[in-house]
């Protein structure tokens, strides 16, 4: 980890998925394992025409009735701008911060984008427009790196994010 990781913070944002339809899909997917657990394990009836063994019902319940919703609820995108660059962590998929040095950033702009059309949705995405880290909305900061790679970091406070990177870059040139 970079020694400057704990230096002054110009910008910090923590975002979570908020789309009602994604939440509905996750909750809907977790209902069936709960029904199977209650019906077969708690009430003692066989669940379905070709019932799974009890251990499998419990395993499916743990994975999809508990694990999948907890994974979804714990997912968050943390973005920080420090004096040496941009740090992002897409928890729980990144256990350490990903670091983008200010020296590697060729240009950047605050912009609106189309998450589904440009990147195929939200999350850690690869699209024709480069790589994206986003969880909600359609605004973010587009980075163009010196190696010509494009990285979009979604933000609900994209203008503040832009101003923080602008400050970072201007202090680096002084």
KOLLOLUM-843411 format. One record per residue: x negated, y, z negated of N, C-alpha, C, CB in turn; residue number from 1; residue in one letter. Coordinates in Angstrom, 3 decimals. Atoms other than C-alpha are relative to their C-alpha. Glycine has a CB too. Layout:
nX, nY, nZ, caX, caY, caZ, cX, cY, cZ, cbX, cbY, cbZ, n, res
X, Y, Z, X, Y, Z, X, Y, Z, X, Y, Z, NUM, A
...
END
This chain:
nX, nY, nZ, caX, caY, caZ, cX, cY, cZ, cbX, cbY, cbZ, n, res
-0.844, -1.181, 0.000, 0.000, 0.000, 0.000, -0.884, 1.237, 0.000, 0.958, 0.002, -1.217, 1, X
0.747, -1.228, -0.129, -1.217, 3.472, 0.845, -0.110, 0.703, -1.348, 0.653, 0.912, 1.029, 2, X
0.199, -0.669, 1.289, -2.708, 5.398, -2.091, 0.876, 1.240, -0.138, -1.465, 0.382, -0.173, 3, X
-0.847, -1.193, 0.047, -0.559, 8.416, -1.152, 1.480, -0.327, -0.174, -0.189, 0.808, 1.257, 4, X
-1.393, 0.447, 0.137, 2.645, 6.367, -1.549, 0.704, 0.679, -1.176, 0.049, -1.521, -0.177, 5, X
-0.600, -0.586, 1.197, 3.186, 7.958, -4.953, -0.193, 1.513, -0.065, -0.587, -0.642, -1.239, 6, X
0.195, -1.445, -0.046, 2.416, 11.522, -3.863, 1.343, 0.727, 0.130, -0.926, 0.377, 1.169, 7, X
-1.189, -0.844, -0.097, 4.876, 14.394, -3.508, 0.944, -0.472, 1.105, -0.406, 1.446, 0.250, 8, X
-1.015, 0.418, -0.951, 8.115, 13.495, -1.770, 0.688, 1.226, 0.585, 1.027, -0.936, -0.668, 9, X
-0.690, -1.086, -0.691, 9.489, 15.923, 0.842, 1.465, -0.348, 0.256, -0.702, 0.318, 1.320, 10, X
-1.361, 0.443, -0.335, 12.588, 13.838, 1.565, 0.164, -1.437, -0.469, 0.282, 0.122, 1.541, 11, X
-0.320, 1.379, 0.369, 14.237, 10.723, 0.182, 1.484, -0.223, 0.228, -0.389, -0.301, -1.485, 12, X
-1.396, 0.348, -0.256, 17.444, 9.009, 1.269, 0.161, -1.509, -0.137, 0.452, 0.483, 1.416, 13, X
-0.349, 1.412, 0.137, 19.039, 5.694, 0.379, 1.381, -0.174, 0.612, -0.032, -0.472, -1.510, 14, X
-1.268, 0.208, -0.705, 21.802, 4.395, 2.650, 0.414, -1.466, -0.075, -0.115, 0.449, 1.473, 15, X
-0.569, 1.347, -0.018, 24.090, 1.378, 2.612, 1.049, -0.077, 1.102, 0.621, -0.370, -1.384, 16, X
-1.073, 0.183, -0.973, 26.542, -0.117, 5.076, 1.310, 0.504, -0.614, 0.121, -1.503, 0.430, 17, X
-1.277, -0.533, 0.481, 29.887, 1.709, 4.752, 1.158, -0.265, 0.952, -0.122, 1.480, -0.233, 18, X
-1.048, 0.208, -0.984, 31.817, 0.601, 7.827, 1.037, -0.971, -0.560, -0.590, -0.530, 1.329, 19, X
-1.065, 0.810, 0.594, 35.171, -0.755, 6.624, 0.149, -1.340, 0.713, 1.324, 0.759, 0.038, 20, X
-0.197, 1.231, -0.761, 35.338, -3.337, 9.422, -1.113, -1.008, -0.255, 0.083, 0.310, 1.485, 21, X
1.080, 0.925, 0.345, 31.919, -4.802, 8.538, 0.259, -0.598, -1.388, -1.381, 0.723, 0.038, 22, X
-0.334, 0.471, 1.343, 32.950, -5.030, 4.884, 1.127, -1.033, 0.073, 0.410, 1.188, -0.910, 23, X
-1.119, 0.933, -0.171, 36.192, -6.737, 5.971, -0.479, -1.350, 0.559, 1.066, 0.613, 0.935, 24, X
0.543, 1.244, -0.574, 34.262, -9.303, 8.058, -0.746, -0.797, -1.075, -0.952, 0.315, 1.195, 25, X
0.777, 0.683, 1.047, 31.904, -10.098, 5.166, 0.926, -0.610, -1.043, -0.985, 0.980, -0.676, 26, X
-0.938, 0.523, 1.002, 34.769, -10.457, 2.683, 0.840, -1.140, 0.572, 0.919, 1.122, -0.513, 27, X
-0.788, 1.063, -0.633, 36.811, -12.542, 5.132, -0.803, -1.294, 0.101, 0.467, 0.438, 1.397, 28, X
0.852, 1.187, -0.124, 33.883, -14.898, 5.703, -0.211, -0.680, -1.348, -1.350, 0.378, 0.607, 29, X
0.223, 0.590, 1.327, 33.561, -15.424, 1.943, 1.270, -0.610, -0.600, -0.549, 1.055, -0.945, 30, X
-1.266, 0.507, 0.550, 37.268, -16.269, 1.361, 0.113, -1.517, 0.150, 1.188, 0.678, 0.692, 31, X
-0.161, 1.438, -0.270, 37.220, -19.755, 2.931, -0.798, -0.867, -0.988, -0.442, -0.315, 1.437, 32, X
0.732, 0.798, 0.989, 34.413, -21.109, 0.677, 0.632, 0.052, -1.405, -1.442, 0.484, -0.074, 33, X
-0.674, -0.119, 1.301, 36.284, -19.795, -2.374, 1.248, -0.886, -0.043, 0.383, 1.475, -0.281, 34, X
-1.201, 0.846, -0.063, 39.482, -21.537, -1.264, -0.395, -1.476, -0.134, 0.776, 0.237, 1.336, 35, X
0.478, 1.378, 0.085, 37.563, -24.798, -0.756, -0.443, -0.371, -1.405, -1.143, -0.213, 0.964, 36, X
0.463, 0.255, 1.367, 35.933, -24.530, -4.185, 1.175, -0.149, -0.962, -0.923, 1.132, -0.471, 37, X
-1.153, 0.040, 0.913, 39.188, -23.781, -5.984, 0.834, -1.251, 0.258, 0.876, 1.271, 0.162, 38, X
-0.888, 1.108, -0.341, 41.198, -26.417, -4.136, -0.616, -1.359, -0.338, 0.349, 0.052, 1.476, 39, X
0.598, 1.330, 0.170, 38.707, -29.309, -4.235, -0.692, -0.177, -1.347, -0.993, -0.258, 1.107, 40, X
0.795, 0.170, 1.222, 36.451, -28.699, -7.250, 0.833, 0.298, -1.246, -1.236, 0.911, 0.036, 41, X
-0.751, -0.393, 1.200, 38.760, -26.906, -9.687, 1.326, -0.755, -0.110, 0.264, 1.511, 0.012, 42, X
-1.309, 0.655, 0.055, 42.162, -28.373, -8.751, -0.080, -1.513, 0.245, 0.927, 0.631, 1.022, 43, X
0.200, 1.436, -0.188, 40.773, -31.788, -7.764, 0.663, -0.608, 1.218, 0.480, -0.702, -1.179, 44, X
-0.598, 0.501, -1.244, 42.516, -32.106, -4.361, -1.075, -0.037, 1.089, 1.212, 0.895, 0.444, 45, X
0.928, 0.046, -1.126, 40.655, -33.097, -1.216, 0.339, 1.144, 0.956, 0.066, -1.384, 0.731, 46, X
-0.167, -1.184, -0.840, 40.137, -30.085, 1.050, -0.197, -0.372, 1.465, -0.992, 1.114, -0.415, 47, X
0.058, 0.299, -1.425, 40.972, -30.819, 4.712, 0.234, -1.466, 0.310, -1.323, 0.419, 0.551, 48, X
-0.236, 1.367, -0.467, 41.493, -33.974, 6.799, -1.213, -0.903, -0.198, 0.387, 0.014, 1.462, 49, X
1.246, 0.739, 0.176, 37.853, -35.038, 6.547, -0.837, 0.758, -1.031, -0.778, -0.168, 1.369, 50, X
0.606, -0.860, 1.023, 36.770, -33.546, 3.195, -1.501, -0.245, -0.189, 0.708, -0.208, -1.319, 51, X
1.431, 0.066, 0.297, 33.147, -32.757, 2.492, -0.175, -0.475, -1.435, -0.690, 1.385, 0.217, 52, X
0.247, 0.369, 1.392, 31.550, -34.163, -0.645, -0.043, 1.251, -0.890, -1.325, -0.793, -0.120, 53, X
-0.042, -1.129, 0.937, 31.792, -31.981, -3.751, -1.289, 0.832, 0.034, 0.243, -0.512, -1.418, 54, X
1.258, -0.741, 0.001, 28.095, -31.074, -3.627, -0.095, 0.945, 1.199, -1.183, -0.969, 0.003, 55, X
0.044, -0.836, -1.196, 28.527, -29.712, -0.092, 0.958, 1.195, -0.134, 0.356, -0.837, 1.250, 56, X
-0.947, -1.096, 0.254, 31.592, -27.662, -1.083, -0.662, 1.047, -0.899, 1.316, -0.538, -0.659, 57, X
0.688, -0.919, 0.922, 29.553, -26.154, -3.936, -1.124, 0.735, 0.725, -0.566, -0.769, -1.223, 58, X
1.089, -0.633, -0.752, 26.583, -25.495, -1.622, 0.534, 1.066, 0.960, -0.795, -1.059, 0.780, 59, X
-0.616, -0.965, -0.926, 28.786, -23.796, 0.994, 0.528, 1.206, -0.769, 1.147, -0.666, 0.805, 60, X
-0.505, -1.097, 0.836, 30.436, -21.736, -1.759, -1.147, 0.895, -0.477, 0.776, -0.560, -1.214, 61, X
1.142, -0.792, 0.466, 27.035, -20.672, -3.156, -0.593, 0.848, 1.124, -1.078, -0.917, -0.581, 62, X
0.611, -0.719, -1.119, 25.682, -19.711, 0.273, 0.902, 1.079, 0.586, -0.378, -0.971, 1.080, 63, X
-0.873, -0.916, -0.731, 28.719, -18.095, 1.902, 1.037, 0.711, -0.865, 0.700, -0.745, 1.075, 64, X
-0.958, -0.647, 0.898, 31.055, -17.309, -0.990, -0.663, 0.979, -0.954, 0.749, -1.041, -0.791, 65, X
0.747, -0.849, 0.932, 28.381, -15.760, -3.218, -1.198, 0.658, 0.696, -0.478, -0.826, -1.211, 66, X
1.258, -0.504, -0.563, 25.046, -15.424, -1.356, 0.153, 1.024, 1.105, -0.785, -1.129, 0.519, 67, X
-0.183, -0.903, -1.139, 26.198, -13.800, 1.878, 0.560, 1.362, -0.431, 0.932, -0.641, 1.028, 68, X
-0.475, -1.314, 0.458, 28.304, -11.071, 0.173, -1.034, 0.750, -0.845, 1.276, -0.168, -0.802, 69, X
1.034, -0.668, 0.807, 25.494, -10.365, -2.331, -1.119, 0.555, 0.879, -0.585, -0.977, -1.035, 70, X
1.012, -0.483, -0.936, 22.979, -10.087, 0.500, 0.481, 1.287, 0.671, -0.321, -1.079, 1.063, 71, X
-0.567, -1.174, -0.661, 25.258, -7.639, 2.291, 0.063, 1.200, -0.951, 1.402, -0.321, 0.536, 72, X
-0.131, -1.091, 0.970, 25.931, -5.580, -0.850, -1.350, 0.551, -0.448, 0.777, -0.476, -1.211, 73, X
1.315, -0.469, 0.439, 22.219, -5.379, -1.715, -0.793, 0.668, 1.122, -0.796, -1.158, -0.561, 74, X
0.735, -0.562, -1.135, 21.149, -4.281, 1.777, 0.059, 1.523, -0.026, 0.567, -0.532, 1.329, 75, X
0.066, -1.465, -0.033, 19.960, -0.687, 1.899, -1.234, 0.436, 0.767, -0.018, 0.589, -1.434, 76, X
1.107, -0.611, -0.726, 17.731, 1.526, 3.991, -0.499, 1.168, -0.835, 0.432, 0.465, 1.441, 77, X
0.617, -1.072, 0.790, 15.359, 3.681, 1.951, -1.008, 0.702, 0.905, -0.694, -0.561, -1.314, 78, X
0.885, -0.813, -0.838, 13.596, 6.498, 3.785, -0.648, 1.063, -0.870, 0.779, 0.653, 1.188, 79, X
0.722, -1.033, 0.735, 10.911, 8.731, 2.283, -1.004, 0.668, 0.934, -0.716, -0.599, -1.247, 80, X
1.041, -0.746, -0.698, 8.731, 11.456, 3.754, -0.951, 0.513, -1.076, 0.600, 1.185, 0.876, 81, X
1.056, -0.404, 0.928, 5.474, 11.954, 1.861, -1.034, 0.819, 0.771, -0.666, -1.247, -0.683, 82, X
0.976, -0.875, -0.655, 2.436, 14.100, 2.608, -0.834, -0.680, 1.071, -0.908, 0.573, -1.019, 83, X
0.799, 0.708, -0.999, 0.820, 11.367, 4.715, 0.833, -0.680, 1.084, -0.853, -1.024, -0.678, 84, X
-0.807, 0.640, -1.019, 3.788, 10.014, 6.665, 1.383, -0.391, -0.478, -0.699, -1.197, 0.505, 85, X
-1.368, 0.455, 0.261, 7.163, 8.301, 6.690, -0.057, -1.438, -0.502, 0.894, 0.110, 1.284, 86, X
-0.104, 1.331, 0.583, 7.934, 5.275, 4.538, 1.453, -0.449, 0.118, -0.482, -0.014, -1.494, 87, X
-1.354, 0.548, -0.019, 10.948, 3.067, 5.162, -0.017, -1.422, -0.540, 0.591, 0.032, 1.430, 88, X
-0.173, 1.371, 0.479, 12.190, -0.088, 3.514, 1.446, -0.389, 0.266, -0.362, -0.139, -1.531, 89, X
-1.329, 0.536, -0.268, 15.144, -2.102, 4.784, 0.149, -1.210, -0.922, 0.197, -0.388, 1.542, 90, X
-0.084, 1.036, 1.030, 15.777, -4.063, 1.594, 1.247, -0.841, 0.225, 0.015, 0.625, -1.419, 91, X
1.027, 0.911, 0.502, 15.965, -7.094, 1.177, -0.882, -0.599, 1.095, 0.649, -1.107, -0.768, 92, X
0.776, 0.557, -1.107, 14.395, -7.757, 4.605, -1.446, 0.471, -0.014, 0.639, 0.369, 1.320, 93, X
1.365, -0.497, 0.219, 11.351, -5.585, 3.889, -0.218, 0.042, -1.509, -0.225, 1.432, 0.661, 94, X
0.309, -0.070, 1.426, 9.851, -6.203, 0.469, -0.979, 1.134, -0.284, -0.576, -1.335, -0.493, 95, X
0.925, -1.126, 0.109, 7.162, -3.575, 1.095, 0.471, 1.094, 0.956, -1.476, -0.437, 0.319, 96, X
-0.319, -1.103, -0.898, 7.537, -0.165, 2.673, -0.751, -0.151, 1.314, -0.337, 1.346, -0.655, 97, X
0.660, -0.152, -1.294, 6.820, 0.147, 6.398, -0.472, 1.450, 0.048, 0.971, -0.361, 1.225, 98, X
0.603, -1.320, 0.021, 4.548, 3.126, 6.918, -0.276, 0.478, 1.413, -1.285, -0.009, -0.820, 99, X
0.286, -0.654, -1.266, 4.402, 5.496, 9.873, -0.823, 1.239, -0.321, 1.319, 0.362, 0.786, 100, X
0.905, -1.096, 0.306, 1.390, 7.777, 9.537, 0.357, 1.230, 0.833, -1.458, -0.418, 0.253, 101, X
-0.271, -1.238, -0.748, 1.860, 11.396, 10.521, -0.950, 0.121, 1.189, -0.138, 1.239, -0.922, 102, X
0.965, -0.033, -1.103, -1.240, 10.969, 12.693, 0.457, -0.829, 1.197, -1.351, -0.500, -0.477, 103, X
-0.486, 0.872, -1.078, 0.532, 8.267, 14.735, 1.201, 0.601, 0.739, 0.380, -1.364, -0.566, 104, X
-1.227, -0.572, -0.567, 3.599, 10.442, 15.448, -0.359, 1.068, 1.037, 0.900, 0.608, -1.122, 105, X
0.247, -0.949, -1.085, 3.350, 12.185, 18.822, 1.051, 1.111, -0.021, 0.004, -0.722, 1.369, 106, X
-1.093, -0.971, 0.041, 6.774, 13.862, 18.647, 1.177, -0.599, -0.764, 0.432, 0.417, 1.438, 107, X
-1.185, 0.437, 0.747, 10.088, 13.673, 16.812, 1.122, 0.992, 0.245, -0.304, -0.126, -1.527, 108, X
-1.139, -0.899, -0.152, 13.588, 15.048, 17.129, 1.203, -0.558, -0.754, 0.342, 0.205, 1.494, 109, X
-1.275, 0.319, 0.644, 16.857, 15.074, 15.242, 0.989, -0.226, 1.133, 0.485, 1.154, -0.994, 110, X
-0.902, 0.244, -1.117, 19.469, 13.473, 17.464, 1.177, -0.882, -0.375, -0.752, -0.624, 1.134, 111, X
-1.131, 0.921, 0.072, 22.809, 11.778, 17.843, -0.292, -1.141, 0.963, 1.367, 0.716, 0.346, 112, X
0.202, 1.161, -0.859, 22.795, 8.301, 19.330, 1.243, -0.873, -0.048, -1.258, -0.803, -0.430, 113, X
-1.121, 0.945, -0.041, 25.216, 5.507, 20.204, -0.515, -1.345, -0.500, 0.609, -0.125, 1.456, 114, X
0.584, 1.206, 0.592, 24.385, 2.617, 17.852, 0.285, -1.275, 0.783, 0.503, -0.163, -1.394, 115, X
-0.353, 1.232, -0.691, 26.244, -0.073, 19.779, -0.568, -0.003, 1.417, 1.523, -0.179, 0.035, 116, X
0.468, -0.054, -1.388, 25.385, 1.054, 23.307, -1.525, -0.001, 0.098, 0.554, 1.238, 0.686, 117, X
1.453, -0.119, -0.118, 21.723, 1.954, 22.666, -0.775, -1.117, -0.697, -0.435, 1.316, -0.555, 118, X
0.753, 0.966, 0.799, 20.750, -0.636, 20.045, 0.764, -1.287, -0.312, -0.418, 0.640, -1.279, 119, X
-0.770, 1.210, 0.282, 23.529, -3.221, 19.866, 0.589, -0.040, -1.385, -0.850, -1.190, 0.193, 120, X
-0.612, -0.060, 1.322, 24.778, -2.064, 16.472, -0.927, 0.582, -1.046, 0.438, -1.368, -0.426, 121, X
0.736, -0.528, 1.141, 23.346, -1.366, 13.036, -0.884, -1.089, -0.584, 0.964, 0.550, -1.071, 122, X
0.944, 0.926, 0.615, 20.499, -2.979, 11.113, -1.396, 0.320, 0.506, 0.378, -1.479, 0.306, 123, X
1.304, -0.137, -0.646, 16.963, -3.536, 12.344, 0.236, -0.485, 1.421, -1.164, -0.830, -0.752, 124, X
-0.459, 0.320, -1.357, 17.662, -3.420, 16.056, -1.059, 0.361, 1.037, 1.311, 0.737, 0.310, 125, X
0.857, -0.271, -1.153, 15.739, -3.538, 19.328, 0.907, 0.255, 1.190, -0.994, -1.186, 0.282, 126, X
-0.820, -0.312, -1.156, 17.221, -1.886, 22.361, -0.832, 0.635, 1.091, 1.146, 0.916, -0.387, 127, X
0.687, -0.660, -1.102, 16.380, -0.163, 25.617, -0.626, 1.317, -0.436, 0.962, 0.240, 1.150, 128, X
0.521, -1.271, 0.510, 15.768, 2.998, 23.595, -1.088, -0.192, -1.046, 1.123, 0.820, -0.588, 129, X
1.044, 0.268, 0.991, 13.169, 1.315, 21.347, 0.551, -0.773, -1.188, -0.629, 1.306, -0.477, 130, X
-0.382, 0.694, 1.228, 13.479, 0.040, 17.796, 0.778, 0.969, -0.890, -1.257, -0.559, -0.747, 131, X
-0.807, -0.842, 0.889, 16.056, 1.312, 15.316, 0.126, -0.652, -1.371, 1.400, 0.250, 0.605, 132, X
-0.321, 0.381, 1.369, 16.517, 1.123, 11.575, 1.197, 0.866, -0.378, -1.240, 0.199, -1.001, 133, X
-1.187, -0.793, 0.311, 20.064, 2.171, 10.765, 1.031, -0.854, -0.713, 0.600, 0.606, 1.275, 134, X
-1.052, 0.736, 0.706, 22.991, 1.225, 8.551, 1.380, 0.626, 0.165, -0.336, -0.087, -1.465, 135, X
-1.291, -0.672, -0.042, 25.695, 3.782, 9.171, -0.106, 1.264, 0.845, 0.491, 0.337, -1.425, 136, X
-0.063, -1.267, -0.719, 26.685, 6.618, 11.445, -0.704, -0.021, 1.342, -0.583, 1.075, -0.837, 137, X
0.570, -0.138, -1.342, 25.219, 7.950, 14.670, -1.017, 1.135, 0.089, 1.106, 0.230, 1.010, 138, X
1.014, -1.060, 0.009, 22.567, 10.474, 13.631, -1.277, -0.545, -0.596, 0.485, 1.242, -0.794, 139, X
1.274, 0.451, 0.531, 18.907, 10.033, 12.954, -1.149, 0.784, 0.568, -0.195, -1.459, 0.275, 140, X
1.221, -0.628, -0.472, 15.353, 11.004, 13.660, -0.672, -0.953, 0.983, -0.952, 0.357, -1.187, 141, X
0.671, 0.774, -1.044, 13.782, 9.764, 16.888, -1.483, 0.318, -0.056, 0.588, 0.311, 1.416, 142, X
1.447, -0.165, -0.001, 10.040, 9.231, 16.580, -0.545, -0.552, 1.310, -0.653, -0.712, -1.224, 143, X
0.752, 0.526, -1.136, 7.810, 8.866, 19.615, -1.437, -0.070, -0.497, 0.153, 0.909, 1.322, 144, X
1.334, 0.212, 0.530, 4.518, 7.364, 18.553, -1.044, 0.237, 1.099, -0.131, -1.427, -0.581, 145, X
1.073, -0.243, -0.965, 1.166, 8.030, 20.206, -0.229, -1.192, 0.926, -1.288, 0.332, -0.731, 146, X
0.109, 1.186, -0.862, 1.253, 4.463, 21.591, 1.248, -0.158, 0.883, -0.205, -1.271, -0.860, 147, X
-1.225, -0.085, -0.816, 4.549, 5.443, 23.364, 1.174, -0.818, -0.528, -0.302, -0.444, 1.390, 148, X
-1.134, 0.720, 0.583, 6.719, 3.256, 21.104, 0.979, 1.016, -0.571, -0.469, -1.005, -1.103, 149, X
-1.048, -0.869, 0.521, 10.034, 4.808, 20.137, 0.648, -0.695, -1.194, 1.059, 0.337, 1.101, 150, X
-0.613, 0.524, 1.218, 11.479, 4.353, 16.665, 1.063, 0.996, -0.441, -1.067, -0.239, -1.133, 151, X
-1.082, -0.833, 0.504, 14.832, 5.673, 15.540, 0.279, -0.416, -1.441, 1.285, -0.128, 0.889, 152, X
-0.348, 0.260, 1.398, 15.518, 5.984, 11.813, 1.301, 0.735, -0.269, -1.146, 0.460, -0.994, 153, X
-1.299, -0.585, 0.259, 19.188, 6.548, 11.064, 0.015, 0.768, -1.317, 1.064, -1.077, -0.012, 154, X
-0.072, -0.819, 1.206, 20.105, 9.179, 8.487, 1.347, 0.721, -0.065, -1.163, 1.018, -0.038, 155, X
-1.203, -0.792, 0.221, 23.184, 10.780, 7.017, -0.365, 1.474, -0.232, 0.798, -0.556, -1.203, 156, X
0.507, -1.359, 0.216, 21.020, 13.858, 6.387, -1.141, 0.241, 1.001, -0.493, 0.202, -1.496, 157, X
1.043, 0.001, -1.037, 19.145, 13.887, 9.684, -0.709, 1.349, 0.140, 0.606, -0.387, 1.334, 158, X
0.660, -1.301, -0.139, 18.481, 17.640, 9.754, -1.010, 0.209, -1.128, 1.043, 1.143, 0.004, 159, X
0.939, -0.093, 1.128, 16.890, 17.559, 6.273, -1.211, -0.897, 0.247, 0.698, -0.394, -1.331, 160, X
1.064, 0.940, -0.344, 14.884, 14.533, 7.397, -0.934, 0.642, 1.034, 0.596, -1.335, 0.546, 161, X
0.762, -0.675, -1.045, 13.780, 16.452, 10.504, -0.883, 1.103, -0.597, 0.950, 0.588, 1.059, 162, X
0.744, -1.112, 0.609, 12.733, 19.496, 8.431, -1.159, -0.521, -0.856, 0.943, 0.872, -0.859, 163, X
1.065, 0.579, 0.821, 10.724, 17.282, 6.060, -1.157, -0.497, 0.867, 0.550, -1.152, -0.854, 164, X
1.059, 0.474, -0.899, 8.809, 15.679, 8.955, -0.685, 1.194, 0.654, 0.576, -0.960, 1.083, 165, X
0.587, -1.226, -0.562, 8.306, 19.124, 10.468, -1.002, 0.595, -0.998, 1.116, 1.045, 0.346, 166, X
0.884, -0.506, 1.048, 6.782, 20.258, 7.157, -1.235, -0.882, -0.124, 0.741, 0.075, -1.347, 167, X
1.099, 0.977, 0.052, 4.649, 17.099, 7.010, -0.986, 0.259, 1.138, 0.549, -1.453, 0.083, 168, X
0.867, -0.189, -1.160, 3.302, 17.686, 10.515, -0.700, 1.369, -0.040, 0.816, -0.139, 1.294, 169, X
0.629, -1.330, 0.039, 2.667, 21.414, 9.983, -1.082, 0.068, -1.081, 1.065, 1.091, -0.251, 170, X
1.020, 0.025, 1.047, 0.768, 20.800, 6.724, -1.207, -0.818, 0.440, 0.579, -0.569, -1.301, 171, X
1.086, 0.853, -0.478, -1.310, 18.132, 8.466, -0.905, 0.773, 0.949, 0.560, -1.253, 0.697, 172, X
0.794, -0.763, -0.964, -2.447, 20.635, 11.117, -0.732, 1.188, -0.631, 0.893, 0.493, 1.113, 173, X
0.648, -1.157, 0.659, -3.477, 23.283, 8.588, -1.370, -0.334, -0.510, 0.844, 0.504, -1.147, 174, X
END
